[in-house]
Amino acid sequence: MTALFEHSPWVEARADALPATGHRHADLMAVVHAASADEQLALIRAHPELAGKAAIDRTLTAASAAEQASAGLDRLSEAEFARFHALNAAYRERFDFPFIICVRLTDKAGILAAMEQRLRNDRETEIVTAIAQIGEIVRLRLEDQA
């Protein structure tokens, strides 16, 4: 079974310890939203950079590898790879966590455009956006399990 949250089993464990509402995604995201700011940042930081080092050295989780491949991130030209690398670095420098987007809902061009646009946001907006994107990733992973 695919882990729903990247290297963050605590989310599912906490949700499992609470009464279920019958809406697994909502139960999981309630745990994320109730988590401390430090825990939310740890959850965000548990995600790999898009087309980053983990993709090259093959240390991505199976789910992340498949998701990045679905957006063509495993087939980048040298110029595309350089652009992703530069944007990843700029994003991490600005926000101190990796850029997160539900890659299954977009493509390379959409991801690059979102990276450029979101670099203009403030940190709080990006934390909220990253959590929302994690929610979309988890929703699709739950659908895959159904």
Summary of the structure (lengths in Angstrom):
residues: 146
radius of gyration: 15.1
end to end distance: 11.1
largest distance: 49.6
contacts: 410
relative contact order: 0.15
helix: 66%
strand: 0%
